[in-house]
């Protein structure tokens, strides 16, 4: 019987750190017909302890699977590959000199020695443990080293906690502030409106006609050239104002400091308009209509276009809007004052990009973002 079959005694780590033992080519490892012997003491007892007490989930699962497969082999419900014999050995091994029964590795050596002497067969220890590989030859035992790759090591609790925190950070929005439109989106539609646009000649004719009607009704004093001249100028300004309003759009942005890790001070915002737009910080008021009942000698109330400055925004030398924020509340969003984009070519339609840069802290850390504006209309 000796020499015809090699009986293998795997240490406990083989069941825990390699693929499931029933799938391993034991015959190929032995180089001949093989038998697999699993001693109850220490291997099965050690697997039981690990599956019940280990704090590592993967290790518990592998120990539980190994014990379950051993039970199935004992009951004849499972077989090893290529006719490899299986035996769960329940004999308490004899303790020889140099063996410490308190150590599982020593008990494995004692079991192999006892089995070989009792059965009259060749045995070998299968291990990937350096200490066991060095000790076994001292007792005349052959050692086979596993040729398969070990399973990936299970991370310890510290590694798991680090990964959990990394996942939390990755799932959160960027710590740097973000610019969006006021509704929180990064896309915005503007619509160009069509409207009447009177020629200078049509305005002159309408003013003259209105003036003489009022003159006949006694609503205006005598020949008042001054009123007519200023009213014509006013109507031209109104016409031009309305034309500009149809292609001028307020831009309202929202600065979000999501998680509060951005410094509250030293946040500068620069907005670079698309080439199809001019950027202005002013909002125009409609020209006021003069009072025809006032005497020309008293002067007429003809208002020029009155700008309203966008608080906080400034224009730099490259016609970009710059906003300096002295404080942004942590974990909140802050709406910014509007500025205005005016379409240079009223016939343009299509999407354009609004480039924004946020400079944070000292030294400045730049965060660039792009917002999309879609120009629509008839």
Secondary structure, DSSP 8 states (H G I E B T S, - for coil): -TTT-EEEEE-HHHHHHSS-GGGS-HHHHHTS-EEEEEEIIIIIHHHHHHHHH-S-HHHHHHHHHHHHHHHHHHTTS---GGG-EEEEE-------TT--TTSHHHHHHHHHHHHHHHHT-EEEEEE--HHHHHHHGGGT-EEEE--S--------HHHHHHHHHHHHHHHS--SS-EEEETTS-SEEEEEE-------HHHHHHHHHHHHHHHHHTT-S-S--HHHHHHHHHHHHHHHHHHHHHTTEEEE-EEEEE-SS-S-SS-EEEEEE--TTEEEESEEE-------TTS-GGG--------EEE-TTEEE-TTS-EEEEES---TTEEEE---EEEEESSTT--EEEEEEEEEEETTTTEEEEEEEEEEEEE-
